[in-house]
């Protein structure tokens, strides 16, 4: 085990008694998401010049403890607890036990299909946290990394909220065109859960779901999903100012799904792409206004990806760190400098909003 991996596992252990959200009302609704484990994973994997312990010293005090479990969830009787945020501790205990009983890939595959219809859970942070945990587990790490996957699955299950999946209409020529074709939510008052409730009553929603072109075969799904991530990343340049934090998830959520594809059965790939599109489309419709002109330029550098990661490390904001990670993935895949410029814009906007 490398020193970097050891630091990440130590961070997981430090964070695992803490809940996935903080703030909010007495029922735990309308709170903020605990990004500690996700940001720590990026810091470790990318080798960011961040003192992780000191970063956690600053971050952890805002978090709250995970509640005490109240009622056991069993493999035979879990449906009634799905989507019940009050059962977060019960779900956490359940998944930690499940992941000690059989290979984590098997547990993930079983629950992936059950949780996927509720991909909007926790503003998509359920699937994003799972994606970061899977990246760690794919390196061969165990122990605390298994618990981190359990925590991500538990958050997803406790905040699970399905969106209607009926489709009608014709697909657009590609993911960029599909994003451009999305309607705007007329009433954008309230927080994301309230907006999503109105979204599903929009008559344009079924045609929006049909807008993403389907790949020809199962083997084409990873490329199609990557193209969605790339289009969403670059599009942030034109929509980011509408909601600087929320709109980074139009790219980071499908990127989390993409990170999980290699360990999922191929028969789950198509539905994974469809769910990733639901997540991206839902956040875009509920938070993005009309696209404007690009709002940022890429700094001139011999290694622009390294410059972005250095800026993310200096910035320290968890959303900037995670979006920079996705933007570098996209840049390395496509060579499109606008992907990096999008993450620089996020750093500008999120820094300005502090």
ZAMARGU-4260 file (C-alpha; in steps of 0.2 Angstrom, whole numbers, plus 5000, padded with zeros to 4 digits):
<rodrens>
0) 5000/5000/5000 | 5007/5017/4995 | 5008/5032/5007 | 4995/5041/4997 | 4983/5026/4998
5) 4986/5025/5017 | 4982/5043/5018 | 4966/5041/5009 | 4961/5026/5020 | 4965/5036/5035
10) 4954/5050/5029 | 4939/5037/5026 | 4941/5031/5044 | 4941/5048/5051 | 4925/5052/5041
15) 4915/5036/5043 | 4906/5040/5059 | 4899/5056/5051 | 4883/5058/5042 | 4881/5061/5023
20) 4873/5077/5025 | 4873/5092/5038 | 4862/5106/5042 | 4844/5106/5036 | 4828/5104/5046
25) 4823/5092/5060 | 4820/5078/5047 | 4837/5081/5039 | 4829/5088/5023 | 4836/5103/5014
30) 4854/5100/5021 | 4871/5101/5012 | 4881/5086/5007 | 4896/5079/5016 | 4909/5080/5002
35) 4924/5075/5012 | 4927/5057/5006 | 4924/5062/4988 | 4936/5076/4988 | 4949/5066/4998
40) 4948/5052/4984 | 4952/5065/4971 | 4966/5073/4981 | 4974/5056/4983 | 4972/5049/4966
45) 4977/5065/4957 | 4992/5068/4969 | 4986/5085/4973 | 4997/5096/4984 | 4985/5097/4998
50) 4988/5092/5016 | 4973/5081/5018 | 4974/5080/5037 | 4974/5099/5038 | 4960/5100/5025
55) 4949/5088/5035 | 4953/5099/5051 | 4945/5113/5042 | 4931/5103/5034 | 4925/5091/5048
60) 4919/5103/5061 | 4904/5108/5050 | 4898/5090/5049 | 4887/5080/5060 | 4888/5062/5067
65) 4879/5048/5059 | 4864/5044/5069 | 4862/5027/5079 | 4854/5013/5070 | 4836/5011/5075
70) 4829/4996/5065 | 4838/4982/5056 | 4836/4982/5037 | 4836/4964/5030 | 4840/4957/5012
75) 4822/4951/5012 | 4813/4967/5018 | 4822/4983/5012 | 4809/4991/5000 | 4799/5000/5014
80) 4815/5008/5020 | 4820/5014/5002 | 4820/5033/5001 | 4817/5035/5020 | 4831/5048/5025
85) 4827/5044/5043 | 4834/5026/5040 | 4852/5032/5035 | 4860/5024/5049 | 4850/5008/5046
90) 4855/5008/5028 | 4874/5011/5033 | 4874/4996/5045 | 4865/4985/5032 | 4878/4989/5018
95) 4893/4987/5029 | 4887/4970/5033 | 4883/4965/5015 | 4900/4971/5009 | 4908/4959/5022
100) 4898/4944/5016 | 4902/4943/4997 | 4913/4952/4984 | 4910/4971/4983 | 4907/4969/4964
105) 4892/4957/4967 | 4884/4969/4980 | 4886/4984/4969 | 4878/4975/4954 | 4864/4969/4964
110) 4860/4986/4972 | 4865/4996/4956 | 4849/4991/4947 | 4838/4994/4962 | 4845/5011/4966
115) 4847/5017/4948 | 4829/5024/4946 | 4833/5035/4960 | 4849/5042/4953 | 4843/5060/4958
120) 4846/5055/4977 | 4854/5069/4987 | 4856/5080/4972 | 4865/5065/4963 | 4878/5064/4977
125) 4873/5046/4981 | 4879/5040/4964 | 4894/5052/4964 | 4900/5046/4981 | 4898/5028/4975
130) 4908/5032/4960 | 4923/5039/4970 | 4923/5024/4981 | 4923/5012/4967 | 4938/5021/4960
135) 4947/5017/4976 | 4941/4999/4977 | 4947/4996/4959 | 4965/4999/4965 | 4964/4984/4977
140) 4961/4994/4993 | 4949/4986/5006 | 4943/4989/5024 | 4939/5007/5025 | 4936/5008/5006
145) 4923/4995/5008 | 4915/5005/5022 | 4915/5020/5010 | 4906/5011/4997 | 4893/5006/5010
150) 4891/5024/5015 | 4889/5029/4997 | 4876/5016/4994 | 4867/5020/5010 | 4866/5038/5006
155) 4859/5033/4989 | 4846/5022/4996 | 4840/5033/5010 | 4838/5048/4998 | 4832/5038/4984
160) 4819/5047/4974 | 4813/5040/4957 | 4809/5051/4942 | 4797/5046/4929 | 4806/5037/4914
165) 4793/5037/4900 | 4800/5044/4884 | 4793/5051/4868 | 4800/5060/4854 | 4816/5059/4843
170) 4834/5059/4849 | 4845/5073/4845 | 4861/5071/4834 | 4872/5069/4849 | 4874/5074/4867
175) 4878/5092/4865 | 4862/5094/4854 | 4852/5084/4866 | 4858/5096/4880 | 4854/5111/4869
180) 4836/5104/4866 | 4832/5103/4885 | 4818/5115/4890 | 4819/5127/4905 | 4809/5124/4921
185) 4796/5139/4922 | 4796/5140/4941 | 4813/5139/4949 | 4808/5144/4966 | 4814/5133/4981
190) 4828/5119/4983 | 4832/5105/4972 | 4819/5093/4979 | 4805/5105/4976 | 4811/5109/4958
195) 4812/5091/4954 | 4794/5088/4959 | 4789/5101/4947 | 4800/5095/4934 | 4791/5078/4932
200) 4775/5087/4929 | 4782/5096/4914 | 4774/5090/4898 | 4791/5092/4889 | 4800/5080/4901
205) 4796/5063/4891 | 4803/5071/4875 | 4818/5077/4885 | 4822/5060/4891 | 4821/5054/4873
210) 4834/5067/4867 | 4850/5057/4870 | 4854/5046/4855 | 4855/5028/4860 | 4872/5019/4856
215) 4871/5005/4842 | 4877/4991/4854 | 4881/4988/4872 | 4900/4989/4868 | 4897/5007/4862
220) 4889/5013/4879 | 4906/5018/4888 | 4910/5029/4873 | 4892/5036/4873 | 4893/5040/4891
225) 4910/5048/4890 | 4903/5059/4876 | 4889/5064/4888 | 4902/5069/4901 | 4912/5079/4889
230) 4897/5088/4882 | 4891/5093/4899 | 4908/5098/4905 | 4911/5110/4890 | 4893/5117/4892
235) 4896/5123/4909 | 4906/5137/4901 | 4889/5144/4894 | 4878/5140/4909 | 4889/5139/4924
240) 4884/5157/4930 | 4866/5152/4932 | 4870/5140/4947 | 4889/5138/4949 | 4889/5124/4962
245) 4873/5114/4956 | 4878/5113/4938 | 4895/5105/4940 | 4884/5089/4944 | 4878/5089/4926
250) 4896/5082/4922 | 4901/5074/4938 | 4886/5063/4940 | 4888/5054/4923 | 4907/5053/4926
255) 4903/5044/4942 | 4893/5031/4932 | 4906/5030/4919 | 4919/5025/4933 | 4908/5011/4938
260) 4904/5003/4921 | 4920/4992/4921 | 4914/4983/4936 | 4896/4981/4932 | 4888/4968/4921
265) 4887/4973/4903 | 4868/4970/4904 | 4867/4985/4916 | 4876/4997/4904 | 4862/5004/4894
270) 4851/5007/4909 | 4866/5016/4917 | 4868/5027/4902 | 4849/5031/4902 | 4850/5035/4921
275) 4865/5046/4919 | 4856/5056/4906 | 4841/5058/4918 | 4852/5065/4931 | 4861/5077/4919
280) 4845/5082/4911 | 4835/5085/4927 | 4849/5096/4934 | 4851/5106/4918 | 4832/5109/4916
285) 4830/5114/4935 | 4845/5126/4936 | 4852/5131/4919 | 4845/5146/4910 | 4848/5150/4892
290) 4866/5147/4887 | 4877/5162/4885 | 4894/5165/4878 | 4909/5156/4886 | 4914/5165/4902
295) 4932/5159/4904 | 4948/5157/4894 | 4961/5144/4897 | 4977/5150/4904 | 4992/5147/4892
300) 5003/5133/4899 | 5014/5119/4893 | 5004/5107/4904 | 4986/5115/4906 | 4979/5100/4915
305) 4992/5101/4928 | 4989/5120/4930 | 4971/5116/4933 | 4974/5103/4946 | 4986/5115/4955
310) 4973/5128/4955 | 4960/5116/4962 | 4972/5111/4976 | 4975/5130/4980 | 4957/5134/4979
315) 4952/5119/4991 | 4933/5120/4988 | 4926/5102/4986 | 4916/5106/4971 | 4931/5114/4962
320) 4942/5099/4966 | 4929/5086/4960 | 4924/5096/4944 | 4943/5099/4940 | 4945/5080/4941
325) 4931/5077/4929 | 4937/5091/4917 | 4954/5083/4916 | 4947/5066/4912 | 4937/5074/4898
330) 4953/5084/4892 | 4963/5068/4892 | 4950/5059/4882 | 4946/5073/4869 | 4960/5086/4870
335) 4947/5099/4870 | 4954/5114/4880 | 4936/5120/4884 | 4934/5106/4896 | 4948/5113/4907
340) 4942/5131/4904 | 4925/5126/4911 | 4933/5120/4927 | 4943/5136/4928 | 4926/5145/4927
345) 4919/5135/4941 | 4934/5140/4952 | 4931/5159/4947 | 4912/5158/4951 | 4913/5147/4967
350) 4927/5158/4974 | 4917/5174/4970 | 4902/5167/4979 | 4911/5164/4995
</rodrens>
